[in-house]
Amino acid sequence: MAGDDEADAALSSQYSKTKMLNVFLLGLCFCFVFTGFNTMGQTQALVYNSAADTGEIPGFSVNGLVTNGIVYGVFAFASWLAPSIVLKLGPRISMILAALTYLFNITQLLYLNKYSIYPASVIIGFGAPIIWTAQGTFLANNSDSKTITRNSGIFWAMNMSSAFIGNLFAYFLFKDEELIEKETRMTLGWVLTAVSAAGIALMFLLRPTPWAERQSQDSMLTTLRNSGKLFVTKDMLMFSITLFYTGLNQTLWGGVYSTCIGSTEGFGVDRKAMATLSGIIVASGEVIGGILFGFLGHLTVKRGRDPIIMMGFVLSMVAYFLMFINFPADATLGETSEIGYISPNKGLALFTSFILGFSDACFMTQVTAILGGVWKDQAASAFGLFKFVQSLASAISFFYSAYIAFHWQLLIVVCFDIVGTIACVKLEMDSSRRLKRSNTNEEGKNIEL
């Protein structure tokens, strides 16, 4: 008996080390892959506009915000198929195959052709829900109720450092260039392609998870039906409001805000470089938030996640107000010499970038932890539904961001921020009560025994 206990303890210790290694490698892989994708997403509108303005490709008329909209539109509906694919192939193989679609999309920077850019956006739209559903499943498999918040924070910090790395490179590349020349674009494209390819190579180092309970080999139709049943539950429908808000906010920091900075002439001739600097600062807020909430994971287990969610709500509202007064209403519609309620202020715009990133980290680390905790036994379906709702919101907002005034866009985000925060806090409080009740019942049974 003693020997068996020692063997179990040794096995448990080995599993703990492997789980920690997997979480670290997962963050590192996504850091590399998304250095390419996030940097391209935040700069492609500027790159595409410059292609026509510099005379490199006369009449080139691809709208970077619309291509992002296509990505997230396909992403949304492909999310229903992702859980089936991940359960069939396993999370590691699924991530590797899906990451190849990101690599193909990034290579579009190397040869601007509107007839290939749009199909590439569709292709990555199919790959994106697979990689994120696989990521969520893999993270849940390497976590438990005590470590899910910490691991979510670690992953989020490492993942979002990708935007810091890529945008820092783009900042120095775009510095002193009012328009982005072909040579600059090619350098950006080759570097981002190489870094993303390195991330895919690192995915082969992810370790198997034999301790994870094997899923039944359900058919795709059965998995779809199970996802549909989960989606219409009271808790998931309520949480979907929060998930929809994260998609709207993702559009804001992931493309719209940098486009606003790069298009507002009041920020000067270096505004394209400033747009990438904004991406760096957003990323620094995301990373600091991820690290902070990762280390504070043990406190959220005791006191709940709602204080962090409420902090994210307050900070996001401050960020939206500062954007409202600092940018003209037509900032997303093309180059503009108009001003907002105050003259364009560089320091204020960059300060807003940090608040935007930190507040997003407040929401995303807790949303990931809630999904991996409340729906751990249905992780693939839960994360697939998360990406369906989030990407649907991103697709809608990317499409309308190219056509409606920036101030109206902010109003939409604010409304969903308020309702989404209420829904998230309620779900957290309800799940905490259920967990306490369950623990009390278990203690009662043990006493009886």
Long-range contacts (C-beta under 8 A, 24 or more apart in sequence): 15-211, 18-142, 18-207, 18-209, 19-142, 19-143, 19-147, 19-209, 20-142, 21-207, 22-138, 22-142, 22-206, 22-207, 22-209, 23-139, 23-142, 23-143, 23-151, 23-154, 23-155, 24-154, 24-158, 25-202, 25-205, 25-206, 25-207, 26-135, 26-138, 26-139, 26-142, 26-155, 26-206, 27-154, 27-155, 27-157, 27-158, 27-159, 28-158, 28-199, 28-202, 29-95, 29-99, 29-199, 29-200, 29-202, 29-203, 29-206, 30-135, 30-155, 30-158, 30-159, 30-162, 30-199, 31-158, 31-159, 31-161, 31-162, 31-165, 31-199, 32-162, 32-195, 32-196, 32-198, 32-199, 32-200, 32-202, 33-99, 33-102, 33-103, 33-131, 33-162, 33-196, 33-199, 33-200, 34-102, 34-159, 34-162, 34-163, 34-199, 35-162, 35-163, 35-165, 35-166, 35-192, 35-195, 35-196, 35-199, 36-102, 36-103, 36-106, 36-166, 36-192, 36-193, 36-195, 36-196, 36-199, 37-102, 37-105, 37-106, 37-124, 37-196, 38-162, 38-163, 38-166, 38-167, 38-254, 38-279, 39-162, 39-163, 39-166, 39-167, 39-169, 39-170, 39-188, 39-192, 39-276, 39-279, 40-105, 40-106, 40-109, 40-192, 41-68, 41-254, 41-255, 42-163, 42-167, 42-254, 42-255, 42-258, 42-275, 42-276, 42-279, 43-170, 43-174, 43-188, 43-258, 43-275, 43-276, 43-279, 44-68, 44-109, 45-255, 45-259, 45-262, 46-174, 46-180, 46-258, 46-259, 46-262, 46-272, 46-275, 47-109, 47-180, 47-185, 47-188, 48-112, 49-334, 50-179, 50-180, 50-181, 50-185, 50-272, 51-112, 51-180, 51-185, 53-179, 54-179, 54-180, 54-181, 54-182, 56-112, 56-181, 56-182, 57-112, 60-112, 60-114, 61-114, 62-112, 62-114, 62-117, 62-118, 63-402, 64-255, 64-259, 65-255, 65-256, 65-259, 65-332, 65-398, 65-399, 65-401, 65-402, 66-398, 66-399, 66-402, 67-117, 67-118, 67-121, 68-121, 68-251, 68-254, 68-255, 68-394, 68-398, 69-394, 69-395, 69-396, 69-398, 69-399, 69-402, 70-118, 70-121, 70-122, 70-125, 70-395, 71-105, 71-121, 71-124, 71-125, 71-128, 71-395, 72-125, 72-247, 72-251, 72-391, 72-392, 72-394, 72-395, 72-398, 73-125, 73-391, 73-392, 73-395, 73-399, 74-121, 74-122, 74-125, 74-126, 75-125, 75-128, 75-129, 75-387, 75-391, 75-394, 75-395, 76-387, 76-388, 76-389, 76-391, 76-392, 76-395, 77-388, 78-125, 78-126, 78-128, 78-129, 78-130, 79-129, 79-133, 79-384, 79-385, 79-387, 79-388, 79-391, 80-224, 80-227, 80-384, 80-388, 81-129, 81-220, 81-224, 82-129, 82-130, 82-132, 82-133, 82-134, 82-380, 82-384, 82-387, 83-133, 83-223, 83-227, 83-380, 83-381, 83-383, 83-384, 84-218, 84-219, 84-220, 84-223, 84-224, 85-130, 85-133, 86-130, 86-133, 86-134, 86-137, 86-380, 86-384, 87-215, 87-217, 87-218, 87-223, 87-380, 88-217, 88-220, 91-134, 91-135, 91-137, 91-138, 91-141, 92-134, 92-138, 92-203, 92-206, 92-208, 94-130, 94-131, 94-133, 94-134, 95-130, 95-131, 95-134, 95-135, 95-138, 95-203, 95-206, 96-200, 96-203, 96-204, 97-127, 97-130, 98-127, 98-128, 98-130, 98-131, 98-134, 99-127, 99-131, 99-196, 99-199, 99-200, 99-203, 100-127, 100-200, 101-126, 101-127, 101-128, 102-127, 102-128, 102-131, 102-196, 103-193, 103-196, 103-197, 103-200, 106-189, 106-192, 106-193, 106-196, 107-189, 107-193, 109-185, 109-186, 109-188, 109-189, 109-192, 109-193, 110-186, 110-189, 110-190, 110-193, 112-185, 128-387, 128-391, 129-384, 129-387, 129-388, 129-391, 132-383, 132-386, 132-387, 133-380, 133-383, 133-384, 133-387, 135-383, 136-368, 136-371, 136-372, 136-379, 136-380, 136-382, 136-383, 136-386, 137-379, 137-380, 137-383, 138-206, 138-209, 139-368, 139-372, 140-372, 140-376, 140-379, 140-383, 141-209, 141-211, 141-212, 141-379, 142-209, 143-372, 145-301, 145-373, 145-376, 146-298, 146-301, 147-297, 148-297, 148-369, 148-372, 148-373, 148-376, 149-293, 149-294, 149-297, 149-300, 149-301, 149-305, 149-365, 149-366, 149-369, 149-373, 150-294, 150-295, 150-297, 150-298, 151-294, 151-297, 152-293, 152-294, 152-297, 152-365, 152-366, 152-368, 152-369, 152-372, 153-290, 153-291, 153-292, 153-293, 153-294, 153-295, 153-296, 153-297, 153-365, 154-290, 154-291, 154-294, 155-290, 155-368, 156-286, 156-289, 156-290, 156-293, 156-294, 156-361, 156-364, 156-365, 156-368, 157-286, 157-287, 157-288, 157-289, 157-290, 157-291, 157-294, 157-361, 158-290, 159-290, 160-283, 160-286, 160-287, 160-290, 160-357, 160-361, 161-283, 161-287, 162-283, 163-279, 163-280, 163-282, 163-283, 163-286, 164-280, 164-283, 164-284, 164-287, 165-195, 166-192, 166-195, 166-279, 167-276, 167-277, 167-278, 167-279, 167-280, 167-283, 168-276, 168-280, 170-276, 170-279, 171-273, 171-276, 171-277, 171-280, 172-273, 174-272, 174-273, 174-275, 174-276, 175-270, 175-273, 176-269, 176-270, 176-273, 177-272, 177-273, 178-269, 178-270, 178-271, 178-272, 179-272, 180-272, 215-380, 223-380, 223-381, 226-378, 226-381, 227-381, 227-384, 227-385, 230-375, 230-378, 230-381, 230-382, 230-385, 231-385, 235-374, 235-427, 235-430, 235-431, 236-375, 236-382, 236-385, 238-423, 238-426, 238-427, 239-370, 239-423, 239-424, 239-427, 240-385, 240-389, 241-416, 241-419, 241-420, 241-423, 242-363, 242-367, 242-420, 242-421, 242-423, 242-424, 242-427, 243-367, 243-385, 243-386, 243-389, 243-390, 243-393, 243-420, 244-389, 244-390, 244-392, 244-393, 244-416, 244-420, 245-363, 245-393, 245-413, 245-416, 245-417, 245-419, 245-420, 245-421, 246-360, 246-363, 246-364, 246-367, 246-390, 246-393, 246-420, 247-389, 247-390, 247-391, 247-392, 247-393, 247-394, 247-397, 248-393, 248-394, 248-397, 248-412, 248-413, 248-416, 249-316, 249-360, 249-363, 249-413, 249-417, 250-360, 250-390, 250-393, 250-394, 251-393, 251-394, 251-397, 251-398, 251-401, 252-356, 252-397, 252-409, 252-413, 253-282, 253-356, 253-357, 253-360, 254-394, 255-398, 255-401, 256-332, 256-397, 256-398, 256-401, 256-406, 256-409, 257-282, 257-323, 257-353, 257-356, 259-331, 259-332, 260-323, 260-327, 260-331, 260-332, 260-406, 261-349, 263-331, 263-332, 263-333, 263-334, 263-335, 263-336, 264-327, 264-328, 264-331, 264-336, 264-344, 265-335, 265-336, 265-337, 266-337, 266-339, 266-343, 266-344, 267-344, 267-346, 267-349, 268-346, 274-346, 274-349, 274-350, 277-350, 278-349, 278-350, 278-353, 279-353, 281-350, 281-353, 281-354, 281-357, 282-353, 282-354, 282-356, 282-357, 282-360, 283-357, 284-354, 284-357, 285-353, 285-354, 285-355, 285-356, 285-357, 285-358, 285-359, 285-360, 285-361, 286-357, 286-358, 286-360, 286-361, 286-364, 287-361, 288-358, 288-361, 289-357, 289-358, 289-359, 289-360, 289-361, 289-362, 289-365, 290-361, 290-365, 293-361, 293-362, 293-365, 293-366, 294-365, 297-369, 300-366, 300-369, 304-428, 304-429, 304-432, 305-366, 305-369, 305-370, 305-428, 306-424, 306-425, 306-428, 306-429, 308-362, 308-365, 308-366, 309-362, 309-363, 309-366, 309-421, 309-424, 309-425, 309-428, 310-421, 310-425, 311-359, 311-362, 312-359, 312-360, 312-361, 312-362, 312-363, 312-366, 312-421, 313-359, 313-362, 313-417, 313-418, 313-421, 315-355, 315-358, 315-359, 315-362, 316-355, 316-356, 316-359, 316-360, 316-363, 316-417, 317-414, 317-417, 318-355, 319-352, 319-355, 319-356, 319-359, 320-410, 320-413, 320-414, 320-417, 322-348, 322-351, 322-352, 322-355, 323-352, 323-406, 323-410, 324-407, 324-410, 326-352, 327-406, 328-406, 329-405, 329-406, 329-407, 329-408, 330-405, 330-406, 331-406, 332-401, 332-402, 332-405, 332-406, 332-409, 333-402, 333-403, 333-405, 363-424, 366-424, 366-428, 367-424, 370-424, 370-427, 370-428, 370-431, 373-431, 374-427, 374-431
